[in-house]
Amino acid sequence: AQSVAQPEDQVNVAEGNPLTVKCTYSVSGNPYLFWYVQYPNRGLQFLLKYITGDNLVKGSYGFEAEFNKSQTSFHLKKPSALVSDSALYFCAVRDSSASKIIFGSGTRLSIRP
Amino acid sequence: DGGITQSPKYLFRKEGQNVTLSCEQNLNHDAMYWYRQDPGQGLRLIYYSQIVNDFQKGDIAEGYSVSREKKESFPLTVTSAQKNPTAFYLCASTLTGELFFGEGSRLTVL
């Protein structure tokens, strides 16, 4: 069975500092991994994905994520946080042999000026 | 512009009534999904469909029904059997893996 865990409900970072939002997953086959961002009362916006290839994936708004197969993790990172990065972030996973896509519980990122 | 349109944005329903949420896409995507979002619980998968006239139950399908008669449309019916239907409902579609989401429909049961 597929599962996704985001162990932190909230992450607080000062503007200009690096940020990390954690995600671990479990699938029976090869994982397709995704990060999305959600602003209040809106749908989710796609940030980046890992399907295959380089373990470091670069996405929108300066975000990147590192796929670690041995640790079954796909943490979202950004070298220098902006106040405008404050939002709700979701990790999602899909087994490569199936169409079901499931999401983590979300992490609220708060960037203080 | 291409995208996904959900309607209505806000909906109020009395207990015991069925209600249908609309989801239309003009992206020519094959697969479509319905999720429910509750505070602190993230998104939970209700139903998904890979092709016309075919759909699969997600993790919380009880009390919901869907149809996929056309590629661009994937309506969700919240039935009176759904015990706690008040939530934010999100529809999405995909062609190559990443999901494109609509703006959501907020259902409140009075």
Interface residues (C-beta under 8 A of the other chain):
Chain A: Q6 D9 Y32 F34 Y36 N41 R42 G43 L44 Q45 F46 K49 I51 F90 A92 R94 S99 K100 I101 I102 F103 G104 S105 G106
Chain B: I4 A31 Y33 Y35 G40 Q41 G42 L43 R44 L45 Y48 Q50 Q56 G58 D59 F88 L90 A92 T94 G97 E98 L99 F100 F101 G102 E103 G104 R106
